[in-house]
Amino acid sequence: MEEQPIVIIGAGGHAAVVASIVEALGIFFVVGYTAPAAGAATISCRYKYLGDDGVLPALFRQGVRLAALGLGGTGDNRPRCELYERIRAMGFEFPPLKHPAAVVAPDVVIGEGCIIAPGAVVNAGAKIGINTIVNSAAVVEHDCVLGDHVHVAPGAVLCGGVRVDRLAHIGAGAVVIQGVTVGEGALVGAGAVVLHDVESWTVVAGNPAMSLK
């Protein structure tokens, strides 16, 4: 099977991780990456810098139809959402990318542009939204529902039946117990233990998690 050309959007550490997932899958060829400037050594030493996003229309005309979003998020996922939608409007498609070392049940629904990193576990009945990141060693248990543009950071654990609405962020090492809903745009701090529903556009942290603002 001929490898499909794909462009990486972004130049930081997360972009390098995404590129490594693309390579591990063995079905894509990375033509290079775009960013406002050339990236750090992690990605610039391995891939060609193509220029800023202004080069994307020409790249599309040359036959590159696939893109992978390498912009990460540390709490506010709106920039990732906006960038995804802008490049999607150019005609690019974002294939879901699941690292071979991730464990994903066969009935899991994975949205376009979803990134599932090495060591992640996504169990039966879960649904993962568009442009959502399930990062390294994160656990998404059975019947969880993750909305679009969500980020579940490394080592976080979502117990069974958790709902995470669009644009929310679950911090590294956080635990959300079964049946809890995390509202749109909410931020769960690193290491938090969430026992109750989290309102939209609020920040919670601690054990047990309490609202900060």
Buried (B, 14 or more C-beta within 10 A) or exposed (E): EEEEBBBBBBBBBBBBBBBBBBEBBEEBEBBBBBBEEEBEEBBBEBBEBBBEBEEBEEBBEEEBBBBBBBBBBEBEBEEBBEBBEEBBEEEBEBBBBBBEEBEBEEEBBBBBBBBBBBBBBBBEBBBBBBBBBBBBBBBBBBBBBBBBBBBBBBBBBBBBBBBBBBBBBBBBBBBBBEEBBBBBBBBBBBBBBBEEEBBBEBBBBEEEBEEEE
